Amino acid sequence: MLNNLTAKSPSSRPGMGAIPYPGGVTFRVWAPYAEAIYVAGTFNAWSATANPLISENNGYWSVDVPGARARNDHYKYVIINGTQTLWRIDPYAHDVTHATGNTIIHDPQFDWNDAGYRTPPWHEMVIYEMHIGTFNDTPGGVPGNLNGVIAKLPYLKDLGINAVQVMPPMEFAGGFSWGYNPAHIFAIESDYGGSDAFKTFIQTAHAYGIAVIFDVVYNHLGPSDLDLWQFDGWNENNKGGIYFYNDWRSTTPWGDTRPDYGRPEVRQYFRDNALNWLEAYHVDGLRWDATAYIRNVHGSDDAAHDIPEGWQLMQWINDEIDVRQPWKISIAEDLRGNSWLTKATHNGGAGFDAQWDAHFVHPIRQALTARYDSARDMVAVRDALTFRYNADAFQRIIYTESHDEVANGNARVPYEITPNMPGGWRAKKLSTVGAALVFTAPGIPMIFQGQEFLEDEWFHDQDPIDWNKQTLYGGILNLYRDLIRLRQNYDDTTRGLRGQHIHVHHLNNDDKLIAFHRWDQGGPRDCVIVVVNFANRSYNSYTLGFPREGMWRVRFNSDWRGYDTTFDNQVSYDTIAYPGAQDAMPCHGNVSIGPYSVIILSQDT
């Protein structure tokens, strides 16, 4: 304790972790049960006593160290608690050598040039979920990095993607992971390239008009390579210490490491982390993993096991985002169908802008993967298309594939349809029906990496996507590109696909055909009719209702042989709608549609 007693005073510079200043670096750390703390590093030959931190008498410790340098110097904290001497990585480390290595003093300076970039509004977003380690042209067993992802951004731009959601890229144990085991939540995985590589990726994405949504994991930490565990030597019940619950609330499906959302310092830690990605790294939104386990010990809606302070943490951070950067999106992955996640905080909600929608993905996948046509339930499909959590249809993310849905016992949709032939006719036809529903239903559409060229089997973190399929299934890739163009109203003929409104006006559960009307303001180039045939039969003339009389042009036909030479090339003619009620619509017309197919129609002016 001598060094602390004889030191002058703690630092007056604000901030946490390593804070560079001209000529040196300030270090600040929270460790309320420490008796003494030192910072050891390359700037003092790793001396465990040369640079003591001074207690600020509130659990925080700090010191200015002249001569320490950003980017060049490494360091760790040396924490004394009784007989314990603990060497710890900084909880606010932005760069580490590896998960159990040293902290690198981070330089926050970066030459950003994305001032003219605009995050797309929710109704314009088309999200592409990716895993940095496998979204690369790397062989199996070699983790990909951010340079490989940057090289693929022109491909995503050409596809029509305007938002990428990256699976958690925070530093994790080892070189391979989905990312949902973060060891250091402020640091970008060193095997991916670290913090500067991630900033370069974001800046390049913005140059291509692509938003970046960051996947954060606040429901648990680690559990391996976790320096936060008993960080300053204190714990109760042999549990995690100051950053974690030390009672029955600590238990999660991923380890005994649920953060203690009731401690102000822990709440501040996660708030600082969220704003760090949004402000210092310019990301365009956050996707929160498994929010059910932040708000409830068992991830359920059983109020007896709720964690009120977890709910309050989500509210606080979402309110901060809305005040500071309201154009950025906050997404919950809750999957419990709880509408309170996307209600405003002043009404008691958690304040998220959107949430992943189990009401869509599960019934739609069931309809697509059913072995027999008779098992496809058009009522369930209708309910999936029309569901909304609250008044805004864009409070849900809709998809048929995600990292969860193509692992953990499930596979890619084409593989689930025909496991012995995921590249066959039936798999192509039904999986593209699913794609058409994703891009025509109300909500924010999302696809998972490789879905656009029939990637099959399961997702795992050492199996890069097969880019050869980009050529092998180039027609399917074009089908996705065409759907995205329609969804984003590139040709100003399908504005209604970006609107709030849907009316399923035709439902034939016997013949497995459904049709729905989509619109924003209504009228030509706005109203869209989508016809979906879930059966293995075609129709040359099928009568449906239409909202207006006149010519309705086919903008998309998934049965077109240009998408695949095995398709039936069923000709889908433009339709003339005549006055005369049908399906509770004022007009009627006849359409032609192929087996397991979707057609999209709209009117010109």
C-alpha positions as CSV (number, residue, x, y, z in Angstrom):
1,M,0.0,0.0,0.0
2,L,3.0,2.3,0.4
3,N,3.0,3.4,-3.3
4,N,-0.7,4.3,-3.1
5,L,-0.2,6.2,0.1
6,T,2.7,8.3,-1.3
7,A,1.1,8.9,-4.7
8,K,-0.3,12.4,-5.3
9,S,-3.9,12.0,-6.5
10,P,-6.1,10.1,-8.9
11,S,-6.5,11.3,-12.5
12,S,-9.0,14.1,-13.2
13,R,-9.4,13.0,-16.8
14,P,-12.8,11.4,-17.5
15,G,-13.4,8.0,-19.1
16,M,-12.7,4.3,-18.4
17,G,-9.9,2.0,-19.5
18,A,-6.8,3.5,-21.2
19,I,-7.4,7.2,-22.2
20,P,-4.5,8.6,-24.2
21,Y,-3.5,12.2,-23.7
22,P,-0.5,14.2,-25.2
23,G,2.5,12.6,-23.7
24,G,0.9,9.7,-21.8
25,V,-2.1,7.7,-20.9
26,T,-4.6,7.7,-18.1
27,F,-5.7,4.4,-16.7
28,R,-9.0,4.0,-14.8
29,V,-10.6,0.7,-13.6
30,W,-13.5,-0.3,-11.2
31,A,-12.4,-2.7,-8.5
32,P,-14.1,-1.9,-5.2
33,Y,-12.7,-4.8,-3.2
34,A,-9.0,-4.2,-4.2
35,E,-6.5,-3.2,-1.6
36,A,-4.1,-1.9,-4.2
37,I,-3.8,-1.8,-8.0
38,Y,-0.9,-1.3,-10.3
39,V,-0.6,-1.0,-14.1
40,A,2.2,-3.1,-15.6
41,G,3.2,-2.9,-19.2
42,T,5.8,-2.5,-21.9
43,F,6.1,1.2,-20.8
44,N,7.6,0.2,-17.4
45,A,9.2,-3.2,-18.3
46,W,6.2,-5.0,-16.8
47,S,6.9,-3.8,-13.3
48,A,4.2,-4.9,-10.9
49,T,4.9,-1.9,-8.6
50,A,6.2,1.0,-10.6
51,N,2.8,2.6,-11.4
52,P,0.2,2.4,-8.7
53,L,-3.4,3.5,-9.3
54,I,-4.9,5.8,-6.7
55,S,-8.3,5.1,-5.1
56,E,-11.0,7.6,-6.0
57,N,-12.9,6.4,-2.9
58,N,-15.9,5.2,-4.9
59,G,-14.6,1.8,-6.1
60,Y,-12.7,3.4,-9.0
61,W,-9.0,3.7,-9.3
62,S,-6.9,5.8,-11.7
63,V,-3.5,7.2,-12.5
64,D,-1.7,9.2,-15.3
65,V,1.3,7.4,-16.7
66,P,3.5,9.8,-18.7
67,G,5.4,8.1,-21.6
68,A,2.8,5.3,-22.2
69,R,1.8,5.3,-25.9
70,A,-1.3,4.3,-27.8
71,R,-1.0,1.4,-30.3
72,N,2.5,0.6,-29.2
73,D,2.3,-0.3,-25.5
74,H,0.6,-3.3,-23.9
75,Y,-0.5,-3.5,-20.3
76,K,-2.4,-5.4,-17.6
77,Y,-3.8,-4.4,-14.2
78,V,-2.1,-6.0,-11.1
79,I,-4.8,-6.2,-8.4
80,I,-4.0,-7.0,-4.8
81,N,-6.7,-8.5,-2.5
82,G,-5.3,-10.1,0.6
83,T,-3.0,-12.9,-0.4
84,Q,-4.2,-12.7,-4.0
85,T,-2.2,-11.1,-6.8
86,L,-4.4,-11.0,-9.9
87,W,-3.1,-9.9,-13.4
88,R,-6.1,-8.7,-15.3
89,I,-7.0,-7.5,-18.8
90,D,-8.7,-4.2,-18.8
91,P,-12.5,-4.6,-18.8
92,Y,-12.7,-1.7,-21.3
93,A,-10.0,-3.1,-23.5
94,H,-10.6,-2.1,-27.2
95,D,-7.7,-4.2,-28.4
96,V,-6.1,-7.3,-27.0
97,T,-3.3,-9.6,-28.3
98,H,-5.7,-12.5,-27.8
99,A,-8.4,-13.5,-25.3
100,T,-5.9,-14.5,-22.6
101,G,-3.1,-12.1,-23.6
102,N,-2.4,-8.5,-23.0
103,T,-4.4,-5.3,-23.4
104,I,-3.1,-3.0,-26.2
105,I,-3.5,0.7,-25.5
106,H,-6.2,1.8,-28.0
107,D,-5.9,4.9,-30.2
108,P,-9.4,6.2,-30.7
109,Q,-8.3,8.4,-33.6
110,F,-9.5,7.2,-37.0
111,D,-9.8,9.1,-40.3
112,W,-13.6,8.7,-40.8
113,N,-15.0,10.0,-44.1
114,D,-18.6,8.8,-44.0
115,A,-20.2,12.1,-43.1
116,G,-22.6,12.0,-46.0
117,Y,-23.8,8.5,-45.2
118,R,-27.5,8.0,-44.2
119,T,-28.8,4.9,-42.3
120,P,-31.8,3.6,-44.2
121,P,-35.1,4.0,-42.4
122,W,-36.8,0.8,-41.2
123,H,-39.2,0.4,-44.1
124,E,-36.4,0.6,-46.6
125,M,-34.0,-1.9,-44.9
126,V,-33.0,-5.2,-46.3
127,I,-30.8,-7.1,-43.9
128,Y,-28.1,-9.7,-44.6
129,E,-26.9,-11.6,-41.5
130,M,-23.3,-12.7,-41.7
131,H,-20.6,-14.4,-39.7
132,I,-17.2,-12.8,-40.3
133,G,-15.3,-16.0,-39.9
134,T,-17.2,-17.9,-42.6
135,F,-18.2,-15.2,-45.0
136,N,-14.9,-15.5,-46.8
137,D,-13.1,-17.4,-49.6
138,T,-11.1,-19.3,-47.0
139,P,-10.6,-23.0,-46.7
140,G,-12.2,-24.9,-43.9
141,G,-10.2,-24.7,-40.7
142,V,-8.9,-21.2,-41.4
143,P,-10.9,-18.3,-39.8
144,G,-11.8,-15.6,-42.3
145,N,-11.2,-11.9,-41.4
146,L,-12.6,-8.5,-42.0
147,N,-10.4,-7.9,-45.1
148,G,-12.2,-10.8,-46.8
149,V,-15.6,-9.4,-45.9
150,I,-14.6,-6.0,-47.2
151,A,-13.7,-7.6,-50.5
152,K,-17.3,-9.0,-50.7
153,L,-19.1,-5.7,-50.1
154,P,-19.5,-4.9,-53.9
155,Y,-21.2,-8.2,-54.2
156,L,-23.7,-7.3,-51.4
157,K,-24.3,-3.9,-53.0
158,D,-25.1,-5.5,-56.3
159,L,-27.5,-7.9,-54.7
160,G,-29.4,-4.9,-53.3
161,I,-28.5,-5.3,-49.6
162,N,-28.4,-2.1,-47.6
163,A,-27.8,-3.4,-44.1
164,V,-25.5,-6.2,-42.8
165,Q,-25.9,-7.7,-39.4
166,V,-22.7,-9.1,-38.2
167,M,-22.8,-12.0,-35.7
168,P,-20.9,-10.9,-32.5
169,P,-17.3,-9.9,-33.5
170,M,-16.1,-9.2,-29.9
171,E,-13.0,-11.1,-28.7
172,F,-13.8,-14.7,-27.8
173,A,-11.9,-17.8,-26.7
174,G,-9.9,-19.4,-29.5
175,G,-10.0,-18.7,-33.2
176,F,-13.5,-20.1,-34.1
177,S,-16.8,-19.2,-32.6
178,W,-20.3,-18.0,-33.4
179,G,-19.3,-15.1,-31.2
180,Y,-21.9,-15.6,-28.5
181,N,-19.2,-16.3,-25.9
182,P,-17.6,-12.9,-25.6
183,A,-14.6,-12.6,-23.3
184,H,-14.0,-8.9,-23.9
185,I,-17.0,-7.0,-25.1
186,F,-15.2,-3.7,-26.1
187,A,-12.6,-5.5,-28.2
188,I,-12.9,-6.8,-31.8
189,E,-11.8,-10.4,-32.2
190,S,-8.0,-10.3,-32.9
191,D,-8.3,-13.1,-35.5
192,Y,-10.8,-10.9,-37.4
193,G,-8.3,-8.0,-37.6
194,G,-9.0,-5.9,-34.5
195,S,-10.6,-2.5,-34.0
196,D,-9.0,-0.6,-36.9
197,A,-10.0,-3.3,-39.4
198,F,-13.6,-3.2,-38.1
199,K,-13.7,0.6,-38.4
200,T,-12.4,0.2,-42.0
201,F,-15.1,-2.3,-42.7
202,I,-17.8,0.0,-41.4
203,Q,-16.4,3.0,-43.4
204,T,-16.2,0.9,-46.6
205,A,-19.7,-0.5,-46.0
206,H,-21.1,3.1,-45.7
207,A,-19.3,4.0,-48.9
208,Y,-21.4,1.3,-50.6
209,G,-24.6,2.5,-49.0
210,I,-24.7,-0.4,-46.6
211,A,-25.5,0.0,-42.9
212,V,-23.8,-2.2,-40.2
213,I,-25.9,-3.7,-37.4
214,F,-23.8,-5.0,-34.5
215,D,-24.8,-8.1,-32.5
216,V,-24.3,-7.5,-28.8
217,V,-24.4,-10.2,-26.0
218,Y,-25.5,-8.8,-22.7
219,N,-27.4,-11.8,-21.4
220,H,-24.3,-13.6,-20.3
221,L,-20.5,-13.3,-20.7
222,G,-17.9,-15.9,-21.6
223,P,-17.8,-18.3,-19.8
224,S,-14.3,-19.2,-20.9
225,D,-11.2,-16.8,-21.0
226,L,-13.2,-14.4,-18.8
227,D,-11.0,-12.0,-16.8
228,L,-14.1,-10.4,-15.4
229,W,-14.7,-13.5,-13.3
230,Q,-13.9,-12.6,-9.7
231,F,-12.2,-9.6,-11.2
232,D,-10.9,-8.0,-8.0
233,G,-10.8,-11.2,-5.9
234,W,-14.2,-10.8,-4.3
235,N,-17.1,-13.2,-4.7
236,E,-20.0,-14.7,-2.8
237,N,-21.0,-18.4,-3.0
238,N,-18.0,-19.0,-5.2
239,K,-19.6,-17.2,-8.0
240,G,-18.5,-14.4,-10.4
241,G,-17.8,-11.5,-8.2
242,I,-18.5,-7.8,-8.9
243,Y,-19.7,-8.0,-12.5
244,F,-22.1,-10.9,-11.9
245,Y,-25.0,-12.0,-9.8
246,N,-23.7,-14.1,-6.9
247,D,-27.0,-15.9,-6.2
248,W,-29.6,-17.9,-8.0
249,R,-29.9,-15.2,-10.7
250,S,-26.5,-16.0,-12.1
251,T,-27.5,-19.2,-13.9
252,T,-28.0,-19.1,-17.7
253,P,-28.1,-21.8,-20.3
254,W,-24.6,-20.7,-21.3
255,G,-22.9,-20.6,-17.9
256,D,-23.1,-19.1,-14.4
257,T,-22.3,-15.7,-15.8
258,R,-25.3,-13.4,-15.9
259,P,-24.2,-9.9,-15.3
260,D,-25.5,-8.1,-12.2
261,Y,-27.8,-5.6,-13.8
262,G,-28.6,-4.1,-10.4
263,R,-25.1,-2.7,-9.8
264,P,-24.8,0.9,-11.2
265,E,-21.3,0.3,-12.3
266,V,-22.3,-2.9,-14.3
267,R,-25.2,-1.0,-15.8
268,Q,-22.8,1.8,-16.8
269,Y,-20.4,-0.8,-18.3
270,F,-23.1,-2.1,-20.7
271,R,-24.4,1.4,-21.5
272,D,-20.9,2.5,-22.3
273,N,-20.5,-0.5,-24.5
274,A,-23.6,0.1,-26.5
275,L,-22.9,3.7,-27.1
276,N,-19.2,2.9,-28.0
277,W,-20.3,0.8,-31.0
278,L,-22.9,3.4,-32.1
279,E,-20.7,6.5,-31.6
280,A,-17.0,5.6,-31.7
281,Y,-17.4,2.9,-34.4
282,H,-20.3,4.5,-36.4
283,V,-22.4,1.3,-36.4
284,D,-26.0,1.9,-37.5
285,G,-27.8,-0.3,-34.9
286,L,-27.6,-3.0,-32.3
287,R,-29.2,-6.5,-32.3
288,W,-29.4,-7.7,-28.7
289,D,-29.0,-11.4,-28.3
290,A,-31.5,-13.4,-26.2
291,T,-33.1,-10.5,-24.4
292,A,-35.5,-13.0,-22.7
293,Y,-32.6,-13.9,-20.5
294,I,-31.9,-10.3,-19.6
295,R,-35.5,-9.8,-18.4
296,N,-36.1,-13.2,-16.9
297,V,-33.9,-15.8,-15.2
298,H,-35.4,-18.6,-17.2
299,G,-36.0,-16.7,-20.4
300,S,-39.8,-16.9,-20.0
301,D,-42.7,-14.6,-19.3
302,D,-43.2,-16.0,-15.8
303,A,-43.2,-12.9,-13.7
304,A,-42.0,-14.9,-10.6
305,H,-38.6,-15.1,-12.2
306,D,-38.4,-11.6,-13.8
307,I,-35.3,-9.5,-13.4
308,P,-36.7,-5.9,-13.2
309,E,-33.3,-4.3,-13.3
310,G,-32.6,-6.2,-16.6
311,W,-35.7,-4.6,-18.1
312,Q,-34.6,-1.2,-16.8
313,L,-31.2,-1.6,-18.3
314,M,-32.8,-2.2,-21.8
315,Q,-35.0,0.8,-21.3
316,W,-32.2,3.0,-20.2
317,I,-29.9,2.1,-23.2
318,N,-32.7,2.4,-25.7
319,D,-33.7,5.8,-24.3
320,E,-30.1,6.9,-24.6
321,I,-30.0,5.8,-28.2
322,D,-33.3,7.6,-29.0
323,V,-32.0,10.8,-27.5
324,R,-28.5,10.7,-29.0
325,Q,-29.0,8.9,-32.4
326,P,-32.7,8.2,-33.0
327,W,-32.1,7.2,-36.6
328,K,-30.2,4.1,-35.5
329,I,-32.1,0.8,-35.0
330,S,-32.3,-1.3,-31.8
331,I,-33.4,-4.9,-32.4
332,A,-34.3,-7.5,-29.8
333,E,-33.9,-11.2,-30.3
334,D,-36.5,-12.4,-27.8
335,L,-38.5,-14.9,-29.8
336,R,-41.2,-15.1,-27.1
337,G,-43.8,-13.1,-29.0
338,N,-43.8,-10.4,-26.3
339,S,-45.1,-7.1,-27.7
340,W,-43.8,-5.2,-24.7
341,L,-40.3,-5.4,-26.1
342,T,-41.2,-3.0,-28.9
343,K,-43.5,-0.7,-26.9
344,A,-42.2,2.8,-25.9
345,T,-40.5,3.0,-22.6
346,H,-42.9,5.8,-21.4
347,N,-45.6,3.2,-21.7
348,G,-43.6,0.6,-19.8
349,G,-42.1,-1.1,-22.8
350,A,-38.4,-2.0,-23.4
351,G,-38.1,0.6,-26.2
352,F,-36.7,-1.6,-29.0
353,D,-37.5,-0.5,-32.5
354,A,-38.0,-4.1,-33.8
355,Q,-37.7,-7.7,-32.8
356,W,-37.0,-11.0,-34.5
357,D,-40.4,-12.5,-35.2
358,A,-41.0,-16.1,-34.3
359,H,-44.6,-15.6,-35.5
360,F,-43.3,-15.5,-39.1
361,V,-40.3,-17.8,-39.3
362,H,-41.8,-20.9,-37.6
363,P,-45.2,-21.2,-39.5
364,I,-43.6,-20.2,-42.8
365,R,-40.8,-22.8,-42.5
366,Q,-43.3,-25.4,-41.5
367,A,-45.4,-24.7,-44.6
368,L,-42.3,-24.8,-46.8
369,T,-40.8,-28.0,-45.4
370,A,-44.0,-30.1,-45.0
371,R,-43.5,-33.4,-46.8
372,Y,-47.0,-33.4,-48.3
373,D,-48.9,-30.5,-49.8
374,S,-52.0,-31.5,-47.7
375,A,-50.0,-30.6,-44.6
376,R,-49.4,-27.0,-45.6
377,D,-51.7,-24.8,-43.6
378,M,-52.7,-21.6,-45.4
379,V,-54.4,-20.2,-42.3
380,A,-51.1,-20.4,-40.5
381,V,-49.4,-18.7,-43.4
382,R,-52.0,-15.9,-43.5
383,D,-51.5,-15.3,-39.7
384,A,-47.8,-15.2,-40.2
385,L,-48.1,-12.7,-43.0
386,T,-50.5,-10.4,-41.1
387,F,-49.1,-10.5,-37.6
388,R,-47.7,-7.4,-36.0
389,Y,-46.6,-6.6,-32.4
390,N,-48.1,-3.1,-32.2
391,A,-49.3,-0.5,-34.7
392,D,-46.1,-0.4,-36.8
393,A,-45.6,-3.4,-39.1
394,F,-41.8,-2.7,-39.2
395,Q,-41.4,-3.6,-35.6
396,R,-40.5,-7.1,-36.7
397,I,-37.6,-8.7,-38.5
398,I,-38.9,-11.5,-40.9
399,Y,-36.9,-14.3,-42.3
400,T,-36.8,-18.0,-43.1
401,E,-33.1,-18.5,-42.3
402,S,-30.9,-17.1,-39.5
403,H,-27.9,-18.5,-37.6
404,D,-30.3,-20.1,-35.1
405,E,-32.7,-21.5,-37.7
406,V,-30.0,-23.2,-39.7
407,A,-28.3,-24.9,-36.7
408,N,-29.3,-26.3,-33.3
409,G,-31.2,-29.2,-34.9
410,N,-32.3,-27.4,-38.0
411,A,-30.7,-27.0,-41.4
412,R,-31.0,-24.7,-44.4
413,V,-34.4,-24.5,-45.9
414,P,-33.5,-26.4,-49.1
415,Y,-31.9,-29.1,-47.1
416,E,-35.0,-29.4,-44.8
417,I,-37.2,-29.7,-47.8
418,T,-35.3,-32.5,-49.5
419,P,-32.2,-33.6,-47.5
420,N,-31.1,-36.0,-50.2
421,M,-31.3,-33.3,-52.9
422,P,-31.1,-29.7,-51.6
423,G,-30.2,-28.5,-55.1
424,G,-33.1,-30.2,-56.7
425,W,-36.3,-28.8,-58.3
426,R,-38.6,-29.2,-55.2
427,A,-36.0,-27.6,-52.9
428,K,-35.4,-24.7,-55.3
429,K,-39.1,-24.1,-55.9
430,L,-40.3,-24.1,-52.2
431,S,-37.3,-22.3,-50.8
432,T,-37.8,-19.5,-53.3
433,V,-41.5,-19.3,-52.3
434,G,-40.2,-18.6,-48.8
435,A,-37.9,-15.9,-50.1
436,A,-40.8,-14.2,-51.9
437,L,-42.8,-14.2,-48.7
438,V,-39.9,-12.6,-46.8
439,F,-39.6,-9.8,-49.3
440,T,-43.4,-9.1,-49.8
441,A,-44.8,-9.4,-46.2
442,P,-44.9,-6.3,-44.0
443,G,-41.8,-6.2,-41.8
444,I,-38.0,-5.8,-42.2
445,P,-36.7,-8.6,-44.4
446,M,-33.6,-10.5,-43.5
447,I,-31.7,-13.3,-45.2
448,F,-28.7,-15.4,-43.9
449,Q,-25.4,-15.6,-45.7
450,G,-25.5,-17.9,-48.7
451,Q,-29.2,-18.3,-48.6
452,E,-29.4,-16.4,-51.9
453,F,-27.5,-19.2,-53.8
454,L,-29.0,-22.2,-52.0
455,E,-26.3,-22.8,-49.4
456,D,-27.3,-26.1,-47.7
457,E,-26.8,-28.3,-44.7
458,W,-26.1,-26.6,-41.3
459,F,-24.2,-23.5,-40.2
460,H,-21.1,-24.0,-38.1
461,D,-18.1,-21.7,-37.5
462,Q,-15.4,-23.7,-39.3
463,D,-17.3,-24.2,-42.6
464,P,-17.1,-21.2,-44.9
465,I,-19.9,-20.7,-47.3
466,D,-19.4,-22.3,-50.7
467,W,-19.0,-19.4,-53.1
468,N,-18.9,-21.8,-56.1
469,K,-22.7,-22.0,-55.6
470,Q,-22.9,-18.3,-56.6
471,T,-22.2,-19.5,-60.1
472,L,-23.8,-22.9,-59.9
473,Y,-27.1,-21.4,-58.8
474,G,-26.7,-18.0,-60.5
475,G,-30.3,-18.0,-61.6
476,I,-31.5,-18.3,-58.0
477,L,-29.2,-15.5,-57.1
478,N,-30.8,-13.4,-59.8
479,L,-34.2,-14.3,-58.4
480,Y,-33.2,-12.9,-55.0
481,R,-31.8,-9.8,-56.6
482,D,-35.1,-9.3,-58.5
483,L,-37.1,-9.7,-55.3
484,I,-34.9,-7.2,-53.4
485,R,-35.3,-4.7,-56.3
486,L,-39.1,-5.0,-56.0
487,R,-39.0,-4.8,-52.2
488,Q,-37.0,-1.6,-52.5
489,N,-39.2,-0.2,-55.3
490,Y,-36.2,0.4,-57.6
491,D,-38.5,0.8,-60.7
492,D,-41.2,2.8,-58.9
493,T,-43.8,0.1,-59.6
494,T,-44.1,-1.7,-56.2
495,R,-44.2,1.1,-53.6
496,G,-46.7,-0.8,-51.6
497,L,-44.2,-3.5,-50.6
498,R,-42.6,-0.8,-48.4
499,G,-46.0,0.2,-46.9
500,Q,-47.8,-0.8,-43.7
501,H,-50.8,-2.4,-45.1
502,I,-51.7,-6.0,-46.0
503,H,-55.0,-7.7,-46.7
504,V,-55.1,-11.5,-47.4
505,H,-58.2,-11.5,-49.6
506,H,-58.0,-15.0,-51.0
507,L,-57.3,-18.2,-49.0
508,N,-57.8,-21.6,-50.5
509,N,-56.7,-24.2,-48.0
510,D,-57.9,-27.1,-50.2
511,D,-55.8,-26.2,-53.2
512,K,-53.1,-24.4,-51.1
513,L,-53.2,-21.0,-52.8
514,I,-53.2,-17.7,-51.1
515,A,-53.2,-14.1,-52.4
516,F,-52.7,-10.8,-50.6
517,H,-52.9,-7.1,-51.3
518,R,-50.0,-4.8,-50.2
519,W,-50.1,-1.0,-50.3
520,D,-48.8,2.2,-48.9
521,Q,-51.0,5.1,-50.0
522,G,-52.8,3.0,-52.7
523,G,-53.3,3.5,-56.4
524,P,-51.2,2.6,-59.5
525,R,-47.5,1.8,-58.9
526,D,-48.4,1.4,-55.2
527,C,-50.9,-1.4,-54.8
528,V,-49.3,-4.8,-55.2
529,I,-51.0,-8.2,-55.5
530,V,-49.0,-11.3,-54.4
531,V,-50.2,-14.7,-55.4
532,V,-48.6,-17.8,-53.8
533,N,-49.2,-21.4,-54.9
534,F,-48.1,-23.9,-52.2
535,A,-49.1,-26.9,-54.3
536,N,-47.4,-29.0,-57.0
537,R,-49.9,-28.1,-59.7
538,S,-50.2,-25.2,-62.1
539,Y,-53.2,-23.0,-63.2
540,N,-53.7,-21.5,-66.6
541,S,-56.6,-19.4,-65.3
542,Y,-57.4,-18.8,-61.6
543,T,-59.9,-16.2,-60.6
544,L,-59.0,-13.7,-57.9
545,G,-60.1,-10.4,-56.5
546,F,-58.3,-7.1,-57.4
547,P,-58.6,-3.7,-55.8
548,R,-58.8,-1.8,-59.0
549,E,-59.9,-2.4,-62.6
550,G,-57.5,-2.2,-65.5
551,M,-54.2,-3.9,-66.5
552,W,-52.2,-5.6,-63.8
553,R,-48.6,-6.4,-65.0
554,V,-46.6,-9.3,-63.8
555,R,-43.5,-7.9,-62.2
556,F,-42.1,-11.2,-60.9
557,N,-42.7,-14.9,-61.6
558,S,-40.7,-17.3,-59.6
559,D,-41.5,-20.1,-62.1
560,W,-39.5,-18.3,-64.9
561,R,-37.0,-20.6,-66.6
562,G,-34.4,-17.8,-66.6
563,Y,-34.1,-18.5,-62.8
564,D,-33.4,-22.2,-63.3
565,T,-33.6,-24.5,-66.4
566,T,-35.5,-27.1,-64.3
567,F,-38.4,-24.7,-63.7
568,D,-41.6,-25.2,-65.7
569,N,-41.5,-21.9,-67.4
570,Q,-45.2,-21.4,-66.8
571,V,-46.2,-18.3,-68.7
572,S,-47.7,-15.8,-66.3
573,Y,-49.7,-13.3,-68.3
574,D,-50.5,-9.8,-67.4
575,T,-54.1,-9.6,-66.1
576,I,-57.0,-7.4,-66.8
577,A,-59.2,-6.8,-63.8
578,Y,-62.8,-6.1,-64.5
579,P,-65.5,-4.6,-62.3
580,G,-67.4,-7.2,-60.3
581,A,-66.8,-8.2,-56.7
582,Q,-64.5,-11.2,-55.9
583,D,-62.9,-12.0,-52.6
584,A,-64.5,-8.9,-51.0
585,M,-62.6,-6.9,-53.6
586,P,-64.4,-4.6,-56.1
587,C,-62.9,-6.2,-59.2
588,H,-61.8,-9.6,-60.5
589,G,-59.3,-11.1,-62.9
590,N,-57.7,-14.4,-63.9
591,V,-54.0,-15.2,-63.3
592,S,-51.8,-18.0,-64.4
593,I,-49.3,-19.5,-62.0
594,G,-46.9,-22.5,-61.9
595,P,-46.4,-25.1,-59.2
596,Y,-44.8,-24.0,-56.0
597,S,-44.6,-20.5,-57.4
598,V,-45.2,-16.8,-56.6
599,I,-46.3,-14.0,-58.9
600,I,-46.2,-10.3,-58.1
601,L,-48.5,-7.9,-60.0
602,S,-48.9,-4.1,-60.0
603,Q,-50.4,-1.4,-62.2
604,D,-48.7,1.3,-64.2
605,T,-50.0,4.9,-64.0
